[in-house]
Amino acid sequence: MKILVIYFLLFLPAYLTAQTCAAPTGNQTSYGTNNQWVGYVYNNEDFTNYYGFVTAGTAESPNFIENFGGDYTNFSTSTCPVYTETFSVRYKLNKNFAAGAYDIAVGGDDGFRLSVDGGATWIIDSFTQHNVVVKTARVNLNGSTNLVLEYFEHEVINQLSFEINAVCAGTGTETVYGTNNQWIGYVYDNINFTNYKGTIGEGSFSNSSFFEEFGSPLGFRSTNQCVFLTDSFSVRFRLRQSFTDGNYSFEVGGDDGYRLSFDGGVTWPLTNFGKHSYVTSTYTTRLNGVYDMVLEYFDNDGDNIVSYDQKAPLLAAGLQNFTAASVDNNSNILQWGYQHTNDVLRFETERSSNGKDFKKIGEVFVNSINAPGVQVFDYTDLQPASGDNYYRLRILYKNGNTDYSKLALVNEKNRRGLLVFPNPVINRQLKVLAITTAQNVECRLYDLSGKLLNQYKVGNVVTDQILSFKLPANLSSGNYIFSYSNNKGESIKQTITVL
């Protein structure tokens, strides 16, 4: 008996909605206007047993995505709710189009088809049972047009989308490379890098790595010029990047295909250029100089993800940190820490305007009687060049070997960086050079996950005032983020190492 009761309760919604709906409103023939579709809903898959109507779209746009309230539930219409399995909807819209070509995309699970002549013919037809797919068409329209979009749902997922856009073609060159760790991505609305749609950007000034999910294949994404469907598209990313001599590791991932070049696309040492779910590939190589990097990606259908992660070469053994910051408009200061300095003869400081061609500007000698442990060093560049200033250390060892640090940059666009010293921080004591005369200065300490650990309300400061801070005594050794902000909207963060 209990089994029968449970069975009855489980199937009660479907049983109730299977009954005929009394006097449903809506005449099943009128077209919606002002970009708002009228959808006539039927309690089966063949557009019979009418239950009432719904609407889709807005006054601003006829585009919509409809999930019908979810699986195995009741979806409200103007009169009777319909159970969201084995039902159908016929959407109608009359719209006046300016003469021209239009790209239309319809997606759904299960069947759908679209007509632009009142249902006489179907320019998009996927009227079978299937998982979520997207179909597209390009059509010329002019004036009053009767759109009919038919949909049926058989079981489980129920989803329908419609998107229409005037045809847009990207303009301009497609060969310019991004700089300063920021990729330029040239987007194409097919998988073979034709039919250009404009650009997107990836990476940031501090890091060329990125992870991009373009969204649902039922959706659209904007470039700097046009809109493209996030299904069956391709992107060619370009970045001109300078590398100091060293071994670098690269990890690229994608769903679907991807490949990476260091010579402008002549060769592809890292490649997985087929249709597949999201996977990653790694490649390690020695680089030295400027490279024209190209990352190509295409999505065929389904999920659309591309990722790029660049692993910088390890710092020279013993080097704890290396930073550069502008003290004022006339000088830049370099700071670093080094462990086991008894092995080091001296540090040579080098500067470049392009991150490739370096010249020696100074040197710092190591006192041979320094005790074991981390020692903190600094060097002041009293005559920095105009524009960008790249710095690196050349480390000369007593055994005759040499090594290099990673690059540190003082950028022309942000001459006043956050100067925190000493860095690495010793005995939980640090100092900060005030950026400008300002009010409501506040500093904060975060861990690398972004959790706030401490907050320091400083108040009013003047330019180049030195601020002193005591970090929490129980703070563990490691890397942290120290931030500085004021009432002028200046906000700068600096990674610090606590010993």
C-alpha positions as CSV (number, residue, x, y, z in Angstrom):
1,M,0.0,0.0,0.0
2,K,2.8,2.5,0.9
3,I,4.5,1.8,-2.5
4,L,1.3,2.6,-4.3
5,V,0.9,5.9,-2.4
6,I,4.5,7.0,-3.1
7,Y,4.1,6.1,-6.8
8,F,0.9,8.2,-6.9
9,L,2.5,11.2,-5.3
10,L,5.5,11.1,-7.7
11,F,3.4,11.1,-10.8
12,L,0.6,13.3,-9.5
13,P,2.0,16.5,-11.2
14,A,2.2,14.8,-14.6
15,Y,-1.2,13.3,-14.2
16,L,-2.8,16.6,-13.2
17,T,-1.3,18.6,-16.1
18,A,-2.2,15.8,-18.6
19,Q,-5.8,16.9,-18.3
20,T,-7.4,19.3,-20.7
21,C,-7.1,23.0,-19.8
22,A,-10.5,24.7,-19.7
23,A,-10.9,27.8,-21.9
24,P,-7.2,28.8,-22.3
25,T,-6.6,32.4,-23.2
26,G,-4.9,33.4,-26.5
27,N,-6.0,32.8,-30.0
28,Q,-2.8,30.8,-31.1
29,T,-2.4,32.9,-34.3
30,S,-1.5,36.5,-33.3
31,Y,2.1,37.7,-33.5
32,G,3.8,39.5,-30.8
33,T,5.1,43.0,-31.5
34,N,7.7,45.5,-30.0
35,N,10.4,42.8,-29.8
36,Q,8.2,40.6,-27.5
37,W,7.3,37.2,-28.7
38,V,4.0,35.5,-28.0
39,G,4.6,31.8,-27.2
40,Y,1.6,29.5,-27.5
41,V,2.1,26.5,-25.1
42,Y,0.8,22.9,-25.7
43,N,0.7,20.0,-23.3
44,N,2.3,17.6,-25.8
45,E,5.1,17.5,-28.4
46,D,2.9,18.1,-31.5
47,F,1.3,21.5,-30.8
48,T,-2.1,20.2,-29.8
49,N,-3.9,20.4,-26.4
50,Y,-3.4,24.2,-26.0
51,Y,-2.8,25.4,-22.4
52,G,-2.2,29.2,-22.7
53,F,0.5,31.6,-23.8
54,V,3.7,33.1,-22.5
55,T,6.0,35.9,-23.6
56,A,9.7,36.3,-24.3
57,G,12.1,39.1,-25.2
58,T,11.9,42.7,-24.1
59,A,11.1,46.0,-25.6
60,E,14.8,46.5,-26.2
61,S,15.6,43.2,-27.8
62,P,13.8,40.0,-29.1
63,N,16.8,37.9,-27.8
64,F,16.0,35.5,-25.0
65,I,17.1,32.3,-23.2
66,E,14.2,30.3,-21.6
67,N,14.6,27.3,-19.2
68,F,10.9,26.8,-18.5
69,G,11.3,26.7,-14.8
70,G,13.6,23.6,-14.8
71,D,13.1,19.8,-15.2
72,Y,10.1,17.9,-13.9
73,T,8.1,20.9,-12.7
74,N,5.1,23.0,-13.6
75,F,5.6,26.1,-15.8
76,S,3.0,28.8,-15.7
77,T,1.2,30.1,-18.8
78,S,-1.6,32.7,-19.1
79,T,-4.1,30.0,-18.1
80,C,-3.0,26.6,-17.0
81,P,0.5,25.4,-15.9
82,V,2.2,22.8,-18.2
83,Y,4.4,20.0,-16.9
84,T,7.9,20.6,-18.3
85,E,8.3,17.2,-20.0
86,T,6.7,16.3,-23.4
87,F,5.4,19.8,-24.2
88,S,5.8,22.2,-27.1
89,V,5.7,26.0,-27.7
90,R,5.1,28.0,-30.9
91,Y,6.6,31.5,-30.6
92,K,5.4,34.3,-33.0
93,L,6.8,37.7,-33.5
94,N,6.3,40.4,-36.2
95,K,9.3,42.7,-36.4
96,N,10.2,45.5,-38.8
97,F,13.9,45.1,-40.0
98,A,16.1,47.7,-41.6
99,A,17.3,46.3,-44.9
100,G,20.5,44.2,-44.5
101,A,22.1,40.9,-43.5
102,Y,21.5,39.4,-40.1
103,D,23.1,36.5,-38.1
104,I,20.6,34.4,-36.2
105,A,21.4,31.7,-33.7
106,V,18.9,29.3,-32.1
107,G,19.8,26.8,-29.5
108,G,17.9,24.2,-27.5
109,D,17.2,20.8,-26.0
110,D,15.2,19.2,-27.7
111,G,13.9,20.2,-31.1
112,F,13.6,23.6,-32.6
113,R,13.1,25.3,-36.0
114,L,12.9,28.9,-37.2
115,S,11.0,30.6,-40.0
116,V,11.1,34.1,-41.3
117,D,8.0,33.7,-43.6
118,G,5.3,32.8,-41.1
119,G,6.1,29.1,-41.1
120,A,6.1,28.4,-44.8
121,T,9.9,27.5,-44.8
122,W,12.4,26.9,-42.1
123,I,15.9,28.6,-42.3
124,I,17.0,26.8,-39.1
125,D,15.8,23.2,-38.6
126,S,16.9,21.0,-35.8
127,F,13.5,19.4,-35.1
128,T,14.7,16.1,-33.5
129,Q,15.4,14.9,-30.0
130,H,19.0,15.9,-28.9
131,N,21.1,17.5,-26.2
132,V,21.7,21.2,-26.2
133,V,22.9,22.3,-29.7
134,V,23.2,25.7,-31.4
135,K,22.3,26.3,-35.1
136,T,23.0,29.5,-37.0
137,A,21.9,31.1,-40.2
138,R,22.6,34.3,-42.1
139,V,19.7,35.9,-43.8
140,N,18.8,39.1,-45.6
141,L,15.7,40.8,-44.1
142,N,13.8,44.0,-45.1
143,G,10.7,45.4,-43.5
144,S,7.8,43.7,-41.8
145,T,8.8,40.0,-41.1
146,N,6.7,37.3,-39.4
147,L,9.1,35.2,-37.3
148,V,7.9,31.7,-36.1
149,L,10.0,29.7,-33.6
150,E,8.8,26.2,-32.8
151,Y,10.1,24.1,-30.0
152,F,9.3,20.8,-28.4
153,E,10.7,19.1,-25.3
154,H,10.8,15.3,-24.9
155,E,12.5,14.7,-21.5
156,V,15.0,16.0,-18.9
157,I,16.6,19.3,-20.0
158,N,14.4,21.9,-21.5
159,Q,16.1,25.0,-22.9
160,L,15.6,27.3,-25.8
161,S,17.4,30.4,-26.9
162,F,17.2,33.0,-29.7
163,E,19.7,35.6,-30.7
164,I,19.7,37.9,-33.8
165,N,22.3,40.6,-34.7
166,A,23.0,42.7,-37.7
167,V,26.0,41.3,-39.6
168,C,29.1,43.0,-38.3
169,A,32.6,42.6,-39.7
170,G,35.7,43.5,-37.8
171,T,38.1,46.0,-39.4
172,G,41.8,46.8,-39.0
173,T,45.0,44.8,-39.0
174,E,45.1,41.4,-37.4
175,T,48.9,41.1,-37.0
176,V,49.7,43.5,-34.2
177,Y,51.2,41.9,-31.1
178,G,50.3,42.8,-27.6
179,T,53.0,44.0,-25.2
180,N,53.5,44.3,-21.4
181,N,52.1,40.8,-20.8
182,Q,48.8,41.7,-22.4
183,W,47.7,39.5,-25.3
184,I,45.6,40.8,-28.2
185,G,43.1,38.1,-29.2
186,Y,41.8,38.3,-32.8
187,V,38.3,36.6,-32.9
188,Y,36.7,34.8,-35.8
189,D,33.2,33.4,-35.9
190,N,34.2,30.0,-37.4
191,I,36.8,27.5,-36.4
192,N,39.3,28.2,-39.3
193,F,40.3,31.8,-38.4
194,T,38.3,33.6,-41.1
195,N,35.4,36.1,-40.9
196,Y,37.1,38.5,-38.4
197,K,35.0,40.0,-35.6
198,G,37.4,42.2,-33.6
199,T,39.6,41.8,-30.6
200,I,39.5,40.8,-27.0
201,G,42.3,41.1,-24.4
202,E,43.9,38.7,-22.0
203,G,46.6,38.9,-19.4
204,S,47.6,41.8,-17.3
205,F,50.6,44.2,-16.9
206,S,52.0,42.0,-14.1
207,N,51.2,38.5,-15.5
208,S,50.6,37.1,-19.0
209,S,48.8,34.1,-17.7
210,F,45.0,33.8,-18.1
211,F,42.0,31.4,-17.8
212,E,39.1,32.3,-20.2
213,E,35.7,30.7,-20.1
214,F,33.7,32.2,-23.0
215,G,30.4,31.2,-21.4
216,S,27.4,29.1,-22.5
217,P,27.4,28.0,-26.2
218,L,23.9,29.4,-26.2
219,G,25.3,32.9,-25.6
220,F,27.1,35.7,-27.3
221,R,30.3,37.6,-26.5
222,S,31.4,41.1,-27.6
223,T,34.7,42.1,-29.1
224,N,35.8,45.7,-29.4
225,Q,33.7,45.9,-32.6
226,C,31.2,43.0,-33.0
227,V,29.3,40.3,-31.3
228,F,30.1,36.6,-31.9
229,L,28.4,33.4,-30.9
230,T,30.4,31.4,-28.2
231,D,30.2,28.3,-30.3
232,S,32.2,27.2,-33.4
233,F,34.6,30.1,-33.2
234,S,38.4,30.7,-33.1
235,V,40.8,33.2,-31.5
236,R,44.4,33.9,-32.5
237,F,46.2,35.5,-29.5
238,R,49.4,37.5,-30.1
239,L,52.0,38.7,-27.6
240,R,55.5,40.1,-28.1
241,Q,57.4,39.2,-24.9
242,S,61.0,39.6,-23.7
243,F,62.7,36.8,-21.8
244,T,65.9,36.9,-19.9
245,D,68.2,33.9,-20.4
246,G,66.7,30.9,-18.6
247,N,64.5,27.8,-18.7
248,Y,60.7,28.5,-18.9
249,S,57.7,26.2,-18.5
250,F,54.4,26.8,-20.3
251,E,51.0,25.2,-19.7
252,V,48.3,25.7,-22.2
253,G,44.8,24.1,-21.9
254,G,41.6,24.2,-23.9
255,D,38.3,22.8,-24.9
256,D,38.7,22.4,-27.9
257,G,42.0,22.8,-29.8
258,Y,45.0,24.9,-29.0
259,R,48.7,25.4,-30.1
260,L,51.5,27.7,-29.0
261,S,54.3,29.2,-31.2
262,F,57.3,31.3,-30.2
263,D,58.2,32.4,-33.8
264,G,55.0,34.1,-35.0
265,G,53.3,30.9,-36.0
266,V,56.0,29.4,-38.2
267,T,56.4,26.4,-35.8
268,W,54.2,25.0,-33.0
269,P,56.2,23.2,-30.4
270,L,53.2,22.8,-28.1
271,T,50.0,21.6,-29.9
272,N,46.8,19.7,-29.2
273,F,44.8,21.1,-32.1
274,G,41.9,18.6,-32.2
275,K,38.3,18.4,-30.8
276,H,38.3,17.3,-27.2
277,S,37.2,18.2,-23.7
278,Y,39.3,20.5,-21.5
279,V,42.9,19.2,-21.2
280,T,46.3,20.8,-20.6
281,S,49.7,20.4,-22.2
282,T,53.1,21.6,-20.9
283,Y,56.3,22.6,-22.7
284,T,59.7,23.6,-21.3
285,T,62.3,25.4,-23.3
286,R,65.3,27.8,-22.8
287,L,64.5,31.4,-24.0
288,N,66.6,34.5,-24.3
289,G,65.5,37.7,-26.0
290,V,62.2,38.9,-27.6
291,Y,59.7,36.4,-29.1
292,D,56.6,36.8,-31.1
293,M,54.2,34.4,-29.3
294,V,51.1,33.2,-31.0
295,L,48.4,31.1,-29.2
296,E,45.7,29.7,-31.5
297,Y,42.5,28.3,-30.1
298,F,39.2,27.0,-31.6
299,D,35.9,25.8,-30.1
300,N,33.8,23.5,-32.2
301,D,30.8,23.0,-29.8
302,G,30.0,22.5,-26.2
303,D,32.2,24.0,-23.5
304,N,34.6,26.8,-24.6
305,I,37.7,27.3,-22.4
306,V,41.3,28.3,-23.1
307,S,44.1,28.8,-20.6
308,Y,47.7,29.9,-20.6
309,D,50.1,29.8,-17.7
310,Q,53.8,30.9,-17.9
311,K,56.2,29.8,-15.2
312,A,59.0,32.3,-14.7
313,P,62.5,30.8,-14.3
314,L,63.4,30.1,-10.7
315,L,65.4,32.9,-9.0
316,A,69.1,32.4,-8.6
317,A,69.8,30.0,-5.7
318,G,69.7,32.1,-2.5
319,L,68.0,35.1,-4.0
320,Q,64.9,35.8,-1.8
321,N,63.3,38.8,-3.6
322,F,64.2,41.5,-6.2
323,T,62.1,44.6,-6.5
324,A,62.4,48.1,-8.1
325,A,60.4,51.2,-7.2
326,S,60.5,54.9,-8.0
327,V,61.6,57.0,-4.9
328,D,60.9,60.3,-6.7
329,N,61.0,61.6,-10.2
330,N,64.8,61.4,-10.3
331,S,65.8,58.1,-8.8
332,N,64.8,54.4,-8.6
333,I,65.7,52.0,-5.8
334,L,66.4,48.3,-6.2
335,Q,66.1,45.9,-3.2
336,W,66.8,42.2,-2.7
337,G,67.7,39.7,-0.1
338,Y,70.3,36.9,-0.4
339,Q,71.0,33.8,1.6
340,H,74.5,32.3,2.1
341,T,76.3,35.4,0.8
342,N,79.7,33.9,1.7
343,D,79.4,32.2,-1.8
344,V,78.9,35.6,-3.6
345,L,81.6,38.0,-4.8
346,R,79.4,40.8,-5.9
347,F,76.1,41.9,-7.5
348,E,76.1,43.9,-10.7
349,T,73.0,46.0,-11.4
350,E,71.9,46.2,-15.0
351,R,69.3,48.4,-16.7
352,S,67.4,48.2,-20.0
353,S,64.7,50.3,-21.8
354,N,63.2,47.4,-23.6
355,G,63.7,44.4,-21.3
356,K,66.2,42.9,-23.8
357,D,69.4,45.0,-24.1
358,F,70.9,45.5,-20.7
359,K,73.9,47.6,-19.6
360,K,75.7,47.6,-16.3
361,I,74.9,50.7,-14.1
362,G,76.5,49.7,-10.8
363,E,77.7,47.0,-8.5
364,V,77.3,46.0,-4.8
365,F,80.0,44.1,-3.1
366,V,79.4,41.5,-0.5
367,N,81.4,41.7,2.8
368,S,83.1,38.3,3.2
369,I,82.6,38.4,6.9
370,N,78.8,38.5,6.7
371,A,77.2,35.9,8.9
372,P,75.2,33.0,7.4
373,G,71.5,33.8,6.8
374,V,69.6,36.3,4.7
375,Q,71.3,39.7,4.0
376,V,69.4,42.6,2.6
377,F,70.9,44.8,-0.2
378,D,69.8,47.9,-2.1
379,Y,71.1,50.0,-4.9
380,T,69.8,53.5,-6.0
381,D,69.7,54.4,-9.7
382,L,70.3,58.2,-9.5
383,Q,69.8,58.7,-13.2
384,P,67.1,56.5,-14.6
385,A,66.3,56.7,-18.2
386,S,63.1,58.4,-19.5
387,G,60.3,55.9,-20.2
388,D,60.4,52.4,-18.9
389,N,63.3,51.1,-16.8
390,Y,63.9,47.3,-16.6
391,Y,66.4,46.1,-14.0
392,R,68.1,42.8,-13.3
393,L,70.9,41.5,-11.1
394,R,74.0,39.8,-12.4
395,I,75.3,37.6,-9.6
396,L,79.0,36.8,-9.6
397,Y,80.1,33.9,-7.4
398,K,83.6,33.4,-5.9
399,N,84.0,30.1,-7.9
400,G,83.7,32.1,-11.2
401,N,80.1,31.2,-12.0
402,T,77.4,33.8,-12.8
403,D,73.6,33.9,-12.5
404,Y,70.8,36.4,-13.1
405,S,67.7,37.5,-11.3
406,K,64.2,37.9,-12.8
407,L,63.3,41.3,-14.2
408,A,61.9,44.2,-12.2
409,L,60.2,47.2,-13.9
410,V,59.6,50.8,-13.1
411,N,57.0,51.8,-15.6
412,E,56.7,55.2,-17.1
413,K,52.9,55.2,-16.7
414,N,53.3,54.7,-12.9
415,R,56.6,56.2,-11.9
416,R,55.7,56.2,-8.3
417,G,55.6,52.6,-7.2
418,L,55.1,51.4,-3.6
419,L,58.5,51.4,-1.9
420,V,58.5,48.9,1.0
421,F,61.8,48.4,2.8
422,P,63.6,46.3,3.8
423,N,62.2,43.6,1.6
424,P,62.6,40.8,2.7
425,V,61.2,42.0,6.0
426,I,63.4,41.3,9.1
427,N,62.1,41.2,12.7
428,R,58.6,42.0,11.6
429,Q,59.6,45.7,11.1
430,L,59.0,47.5,7.8
431,K,58.9,51.0,6.4
432,V,57.0,52.6,3.5
433,L,57.7,55.7,1.6
434,A,54.6,57.9,1.2
435,I,53.7,58.3,-2.5
436,T,52.3,61.9,-2.4
437,T,50.9,64.4,0.1
438,A,47.5,63.0,0.9
439,Q,44.8,62.4,3.6
440,N,43.2,59.3,5.0
441,V,46.1,57.1,4.2
442,E,45.5,53.5,5.1
443,C,47.7,50.4,4.7
444,R,46.6,46.8,4.9
445,L,48.3,43.4,5.1
446,Y,46.8,40.4,3.3
447,D,47.9,36.8,2.8
448,L,48.1,35.5,-0.7
449,S,44.5,34.3,-0.7
450,G,43.3,37.8,-0.1
451,K,42.4,37.4,3.5
452,L,42.9,40.7,5.5
453,L,45.4,40.1,8.3
454,N,46.0,43.6,9.7
455,Q,44.9,47.2,9.0
456,Y,46.9,50.4,9.7
457,K,45.1,53.8,9.7
458,V,47.8,56.4,9.1
459,G,46.0,59.6,8.5
460,N,47.6,62.6,6.8
461,V,51.1,62.3,5.1
462,V,53.4,64.4,3.0
463,T,55.4,63.3,-0.1
464,D,58.4,61.0,0.7
465,Q,57.4,60.8,4.4
466,I,58.7,57.5,5.8
467,L,56.0,55.4,7.6
468,S,57.0,52.7,10.1
469,F,54.9,49.6,10.7
470,K,55.1,46.6,13.1
471,L,53.8,43.4,11.6
472,P,52.0,40.9,13.9
473,A,54.5,39.1,16.1
474,N,52.8,35.7,15.3
475,L,53.0,36.2,11.5
476,S,54.6,33.2,9.9
477,S,57.5,33.5,7.5
478,G,56.4,33.7,3.9
479,N,55.0,36.0,1.2
480,Y,52.3,38.5,1.8
481,I,50.6,41.5,0.1
482,F,51.0,45.0,1.6
483,S,48.7,47.7,0.2
484,Y,48.7,51.5,0.4
485,S,45.7,53.8,-0.4
486,N,44.7,57.4,0.1
487,N,41.9,59.9,-0.5
488,K,43.3,60.7,-4.0
489,G,42.3,57.2,-5.2
490,E,45.9,56.1,-5.4
491,S,46.0,52.4,-4.4
492,I,49.2,50.3,-4.9
493,K,50.0,46.8,-3.7
494,Q,53.4,45.2,-3.2
495,T,54.4,41.6,-2.5
496,I,56.7,41.3,0.6
497,T,58.7,38.5,2.0
498,V,58.7,38.0,5.7
499,L,61.7,36.1,7.1
